Every structure is written in C-alpha cells, then in structure tokens.
Amino acid sequence: AVAWHPGADASAKREKQREALAAILDGEQLRADITVLAFPGERATTRFVTLPFTDAKKIDATIGGELEDLVPFELDTAVFSHERLETVGDQSLSLCAVAPREQVAEQLDILKGRSIDPRNMPIDVLQLYNLYTHFLAEDASKAEIPSAPASEGATDREVGGAQPVDARLVVDIGHERTLLCAASPAGVAHVRVIRTGGADVTSAVAKHYGLDWQAAEDGKHEDAFVASTRHPAPSDAAQRMSDAVARGLELLVRELRRTLRAIRSERRVRIARIDLVGGGSRIRNLAQYLAEELDVPVAMGVAVEQAVERQVDASRRAAHACALACALRAVAEKPVSEIDLRVGEFAYAGQMRHLRRRIPII
C-alpha cells in the first residue's frame, strides 16, 4: 500500500501505486499459483434483488433484467455478478454487484503487463464476509460495551415484533477508505465504502500540532489515543492528542451511525457487535470510544490478526485484513462471497491454458 497525502495529485498517486505494485510483484517471495485481484468497492454498485422463484437457471436468466431498473447506467456498459443468499418459500434473495466494464478491463490490464492472470476478481468490501465466516462468527473475545445498555425494544418493534437475526458489522479502517460489511449466518446483509480513514486522523493531528504530514503520520502511529468515559485521558498531553484524534474521527463516527440506521431500516438483521480491523483500528482505546458513540459493543478483530501473526509484525497485522479476506476467496474452507467480476469476456481462462500444457505430459 502507498500512504499518500489526501491533497496529492491523483494521476501522480496512481503512478506511484503502479510503481509500488511493480516492485511488490517482482519479489520472488510473492510468487503464487493463484492470484486474486480485488475490485474497489466504491467503484461498484451492489443491490439486493428478490425474485418470485428459486430455480437457479431461471434466476441467472432474469436477474440482469431486474438489475436494469436498479442501477443508474446501462448494463451493456457494465459487468455484473450475483449470488443467491437465501430462499424463503417460493422466493429467492440474491446479492448483485455491478461495475463499469472499462474499469474492470483497466484493473486487469495492470496485472496483464506483469504476466499475471488473476483467477478471481471479487469486490473488496464483500470479501470482509470471508473474515466473518472463517474467524469472527465464532469469536468470543471480549468486546467493549457502551456505558449504558443499548435499547433493544425499538429495534424489535421496527421489524414488526419478530426477533431480528443477529449480525456483525466488520469495519476495515484503511488509510483513505473504510470498508463496512454486515454479515450474518444468512450471508451479506449490507456493504458500504466510506471515503474516510487514517489519513483524516493524520490531517487532524497535523493541524492540531502544527506538524508537516510525515511528522503527524509518525506521531499518530506512536501516540494516537482517543479518550472515553470509561478510559479518560491520563494526562493533559494525552487529552490534547485525544481531542485531535476525535476530530479526525468525526466523519467516520457520523457515517457509522448512518449505516447502523440504514441496516435497521432494512428490517433484516440487528447489529449485535462491531469488529474492527485495518491499520486505522490501531488507535488506542478506539473500540471503547466507538462503543460509547454508537451504542453498540465493539471489539478488535483479534482472531483475524492471529491468522497472520507468523507472517506479519504485530503493529501491522490488522492492516492485512482485507488481503487475507481476498486470499480466502481462493482457498476457503468455509462459505465465502462468491461474486466474481471475471465473467463473460473477462472470464478466467488460465485453467484451460494449464490443461493444454499438461495434456502432452499426461
């Protein structure tokens, strides 16, 4: 990943990212038999589609027509994929993802120049569901709880008296983006990408202390702390840092509240716990702070970090969450998000090329 100042020129940023990617791919330690290329969630559109039948072939044949009325562009300029989430009686619920065709081609061309042909091209935010099924669904690690118990009565009334299904909201706080995925035993319930992250905290620290960008970034990694009612700042210096960090988190907190309201309004699930991953989750006391701000139990994704503890230094484990989630798409032992943009003209052909090489030997 390339940490980049939010005000930097976009084209220069893309060029630096390409250089970084080339350096990574040239490393022998990253040679692999299977490559997964994640498509950015903010460039894709996701929709839930309910159909009055359950036959898989019929769903495949008609879901494109249903999507045309739900997305703000023509489907012939896009690539779409779907997966069936659940069947209730004679109805089926599917999750669909749509991405601009030219952007899918652009992503693939970047790796084609390095002679790499990805087997799968999932949506990055949907891959957080893989972390839920493999590590978080049964994770009983301690969660920080709100200062006052959350009121459950209102939520139950919102769903017409029926007890809602409990879900977890996996929150991956990155440098410039935060990925959100609500997951339950029935599958993905909600996804969203928020254009905020650790860079906003760095900007707030830089402004508060009058520092340049790099000094603020270093200071954030070393001393970032945000106070809460249960864990107040232990000193004036810590309180000053907390004030700066809280300002940098304002947009994230506001959008998380909006997301929780949106999930409730769908009347499908109840967020019983939030699990934090991503490099931006390393701010000290962030889980307790968010639990009090959002009135929902919040935990650090310890089980996800443990999965990479032999390969990654402790301070960087949380930042590898999305990469781990994408790797699970290819080697999963449990259910994963099956949406894949390598369809139609972009379908993966590597398996056939491998077979052609092997036939003479066989």
C-alpha positions in Angstrom: 0.0 0.0 0.0 1.1 3.6 -0.7 0.3 6.0 2.1 -0.5 9.3 0.3 -1.4 12.8 1.3 -5.1 13.4 0.6 -4.3 16.6 -1.3 -1.8 15.0 -3.6 -2.4 14.9 -7.4 -4.5 11.9 -8.4 -2.5 11.0 -11.5 0.8 11.2 -9.6 -0.7 9.0 -6.9 -1.8 6.3 -9.4 1.7 6.3 -11.0 3.3 5.8 -7.5 0.8 3.0 -6.8 1.8 1.3 -10.1 5.5 1.6 -9.2 4.9 0.1 -5.8 2.8 -2.7 -7.3 5.6 -3.5 -9.8 8.2 -3.6 -7.0 6.0 -6.0 -5.0 5.2 -8.3 -7.9 8.9 -8.5 -8.8 9.7 -10.1 -5.4 10.3 -13.8 -5.5 8.6 -14.3 -2.1 5.2 -13.4 -3.6 5.2 -15.9 -6.5 2.0 -17.9 -6.3 -0.1 -20.4 -8.3 -3.3 -18.5 -7.7 -3.8 -14.7 -7.8 -6.9 -12.8 -6.7 -7.4 -9.2 -7.7 -9.9 -7.2 -5.7 -12.1 -4.6 -7.4 -12.6 -1.3 -5.3 -15.9 -1.3 -3.6 -16.5 2.4 -4.2 -16.4 1.8 -7.9 -19.1 -0.9 -7.8 -22.8 -0.8 -7.2 -24.4 -3.5 -5.0 -28.1 -4.3 -4.9 -30.4 -6.9 -3.3 -32.8 -8.5 -5.7 -35.9 -10.5 -4.6 -37.4 -12.8 -7.3 -40.6 -14.8 -7.1 -39.0 -18.2 -7.9 -36.0 -20.2 -6.7 -34.8 -22.1 -9.8 -31.1 -21.3 -10.3 -31.2 -21.2 -14.1 -34.2 -19.0 -14.1 -32.5 -16.6 -11.7 -29.4 -16.5 -13.9 -31.6 -15.7 -17.0 -33.7 -12.9 -15.5 -31.6 -11.2 -12.9 -30.0 -8.9 -15.5 -33.3 -7.5 -16.5 -34.2 -6.8 -12.8 -30.9 -5.0 -12.3 -31.5 -2.6 -15.2 -34.2 -0.9 -13.2 -32.0 -0.7 -10.1 -28.7 0.8 -11.4 -28.2 4.3 -12.8 -26.5 3.2 -16.1 -26.9 0.8 -19.0 -25.9 -2.8 -18.2 -24.3 -3.2 -21.7 -21.6 -0.8 -20.4 -21.1 -2.8 -17.2 -20.1 -6.2 -15.8 -22.3 -7.8 -13.2 -22.2 -10.9 -11.0 -24.6 -12.3 -8.4 -25.0 -14.9 -5.7 -28.2 -16.3 -4.1 -28.3 -15.6 -0.4 -31.4 -17.3 0.8 -34.7 -18.9 -0.2 -37.9 -18.3 1.7 -40.9 -20.3 0.4 -41.1 -19.7 -3.4 -39.0 -16.5 -3.3 -35.2 -16.1 -3.5 -33.0 -13.2 -2.4 -29.8 -12.5 -4.4 -27.0 -10.0 -3.9 -25.7 -8.4 -7.1 -22.7 -6.3 -7.9 -22.3 -4.2 -11.0 -19.0 -2.4 -12.1 -18.2 -0.3 -15.2 -16.8 -2.5 -18.0 -13.9 -0.1 -18.8 -12.7 0.0 -15.2 -12.7 -3.8 -14.9 -10.6 -4.0 -18.0 -8.2 -1.3 -16.7 -7.7 -3.3 -13.4 -6.9 -6.5 -15.3 -4.6 -4.7 -17.7 -2.4 -3.5 -14.8 -1.6 -7.1 -14.0 -1.5 -8.3 -17.6 1.6 -6.1 -18.0 3.2 -8.2 -15.3 2.1 -11.5 -17.0 -0.3 -12.2 -14.1 -3.8 -13.5 -14.8 -6.0 -13.4 -11.7 -8.3 -16.3 -11.2 -10.9 -14.2 -9.4 -11.9 -10.6 -9.3 -14.2 -10.1 -6.3 -15.4 -6.8 -4.8 -13.0 -5.9 -1.9 -15.7 -4.8 0.6 -17.7 -8.1 0.0 -14.6 -10.1 1.0 -14.9 -9.0 4.6 -17.7 -11.6 4.7 -15.0 -14.2 4.4 -13.4 -12.9 7.6 -16.7 -13.3 9.3 -17.2 -16.9 8.3 -13.6 -18.1 9.0 -12.7 -16.1 12.1 -15.3 -13.8 13.5 -18.6 -15.6 13.6 -17.5 -17.8 16.5 -15.0 -15.3 18.0 -16.0 -14.9 21.7 -13.2 -12.4 22.5 -14.1 -9.5 24.8 -16.0 -6.6 23.3 -16.1 -3.1 24.7 -19.6 -2.3 25.7 -21.5 1.1 25.8 -21.6 3.0 29.1 -25.4 2.4 29.1 -27.1 -0.7 27.8 -28.5 -0.3 24.3 -32.3 -0.2 24.0 -33.5 -3.2 22.1 -37.2 -2.6 22.3 -37.2 0.0 19.5 -35.3 -2.3 17.1 -37.6 -5.2 17.8 -40.7 -3.0 17.0 -39.1 -1.9 13.8 -39.2 -5.4 12.5 -42.8 -5.9 13.3 -42.3 -7.7 16.5 -40.3 -10.6 15.0 -36.9 -11.2 16.6 -34.3 -10.0 14.1 -31.3 -12.1 13.2 -28.1 -11.0 14.9 -25.3 -9.8 12.6 -21.8 -8.5 13.0 -20.5 -5.4 11.3 -16.9 -5.9 10.1 -15.2 -2.5 9.8 -11.9 -2.3 8.0 -10.4 1.2 8.6 -7.8 1.9 6.0 -5.8 5.0 5.0 -8.3 6.7 2.8 -11.3 4.3 2.9 -13.3 2.4 5.5 -15.0 -0.8 4.3 -18.2 -1.9 6.0 -19.7 -5.3 5.7 -22.7 -6.5 7.8 -22.6 -10.3 7.9 -25.0 -12.9 9.4 -25.5 -16.7 9.1 -27.7 -15.9 6.1 -24.9 -14.1 4.3 -24.1 -10.5 3.5 -26.7 -8.1 4.8 -25.2 -4.7 3.9 -22.0 -3.3 2.4 -20.7 0.2 2.1 -17.4 2.1 1.5 -16.8 5.4 3.4 -14.2 7.8 2.0 -12.5 8.4 5.3 -9.8 6.7 7.3 -6.5 7.1 9.0 -5.5 9.9 6.6 -8.2 12.1 8.2 -6.8 11.5 11.6 -3.3 12.3 10.4 -4.6 15.6 8.9 -6.3 16.5 12.2 -3.1 15.7 14.2 -1.0 17.8 11.7 -3.4 20.8 12.1 -3.7 20.5 15.9 0.1 20.4 16.5 1.2 22.4 13.5 3.2 19.5 12.0 4.0 18.5 8.5 2.3 15.4 7.1 5.0 12.9 7.7 5.7 14.0 11.3 1.9 13.9 12.0 1.7 10.4 10.5 4.6 9.2 12.6 3.1 10.7 15.7 -0.2 9.1 15.0 1.4 5.7 14.8 3.3 6.1 18.0 0.9 8.1 20.3 -2.6 8.1 18.8 -5.2 7.8 21.6 -8.9 8.7 22.0 -10.5 9.1 25.4 -13.8 7.7 26.5 -15.9 7.8 29.6 -14.5 4.6 31.0 -11.0 5.3 29.9 -10.3 9.1 30.2 -7.0 10.7 29.2 -4.4 10.0 31.9 -2.7 13.4 31.3 -3.1 16.8 29.7 -0.8 15.7 26.8 -3.0 12.6 26.2 -6.1 14.7 26.3 -4.7 17.0 23.7 -4.0 14.1 21.4 -7.4 12.7 22.1 -9.0 15.9 21.0 -7.1 15.9 17.7 -7.9 12.2 17.0 -11.6 12.7 17.9 -11.8 15.5 15.3 -10.2 13.2 12.7 -12.8 10.5 13.5 -15.9 12.8 13.2 -16.8 11.8 9.7 -16.3 8.0 10.4 -18.5 8.1 13.5 -21.2 10.1 11.7 -21.3 7.7 8.8 -21.2 4.6 11.0 -24.3 5.9 12.7 -26.0 6.4 9.4 -25.0 2.9 8.3 -26.5 1.4 11.5 -29.7 3.2 10.9 -29.8 2.0 7.3 -29.2 -1.6 8.3 -32.1 -1.4 10.8 -34.4 0.1 8.3 -33.9 -2.9 6.0 -35.5 -5.0 8.8 -33.4 -7.9 8.1 -30.7 -8.0 10.9 -29.7 -6.4 14.1 -26.0 -5.4 14.6 -25.1 -7.1 17.8 -21.4 -6.4 17.6 -18.8 -4.4 15.6 -15.4 -6.0 14.8 -12.6 -3.6 13.9 -9.8 -4.5 11.5 -7.5 -2.4 9.3 -4.5 -0.3 10.1 -6.6 2.6 11.3 -8.1 0.4 14.0 -4.8 0.6 15.9 -5.7 3.9 17.7 -5.6 3.1 21.4 -9.0 2.9 23.1 -10.8 3.2 19.8 -13.1 0.2 20.5 -14.4 1.7 23.7 -14.7 5.1 22.2 -16.8 3.8 19.3 -18.9 1.6 21.6 -20.0 4.7 23.5 -20.5 6.8 20.4 -22.5 4.2 18.6 -24.2 2.4 21.5 -23.1 -1.0 20.2 -20.5 -3.4 21.5 -17.2 -3.0 19.7 -14.2 -5.4 19.6 -10.8 -5.6 18.0 -10.6 -8.3 15.3 -8.1 -10.3 17.3 -8.9 -13.6 15.6 -8.1 -12.1 12.2 -4.7 -10.7 13.5 -3.9 -14.1 14.9 -4.3 -15.7 11.5 -1.3 -13.8 10.1 0.8 -13.5 13.3 3.6 -15.7 11.9 4.0 -13.7 8.8 3.5 -10.1 9.9 4.9 -7.9 12.7 2.4 -7.2 15.5 2.0 -3.5 14.6 0.9 -4.3 11.0 -1.3 -7.4 11.4 -4.6 -5.5 11.4 -3.6 -3.8 8.1 -3.5 -7.2 6.3 -7.2 -8.0 7.0 -8.6 -7.3 3.5 -5.6 -9.1 1.8 -6.3 -12.1 4.0 -10.0 -11.9 3.1 -9.2 -11.9 -0.6 -6.9 -14.9 -0.2 -9.7 -16.8 1.4 -11.7 -16.4 -1.8 -9.3 -18.9 -3.5 -8.6 -21.3 -0.6 -11.7 -21.1 1.6 -12.7 -23.9 3.9 -16.0 -22.2 4.8 -18.6 -20.1 2.9 -17.2 -17.0 1.1 -18.6 -14.2 -1.0 -19.0 -15.8 -4.5 -19.5 -12.6 -6.5 -16.8 -12.5 -9.2 -16.4 -9.9 -12.0 -14.4 -12.4 -14.1 -17.4 -13.2 -16.2 -18.3 -13.0 -19.9 -15.4 -11.5 -21.9 -13.3 -11.2 -18.7 -13.8 -14.9 -17.7 -10.7 -16.6 -16.4 -9.0 -18.8 -19.0 -5.9 -19.8 -17.1 -7.3 -23.2 -16.1 -7.7 -24.2 -19.8 -4.1 -22.9 -20.6 -2.8 -25.0 -17.8 -4.6 -28.1 -19.1 -3.2 -27.6 -22.6 0.3 -27.6 -21.2 -0.4 -30.7 -19.2 -2.1 -32.8 -21.9 1.1 -33.9 -23.7 2.6 -35.0 -20.4 -0.5 -36.9 -19.4 
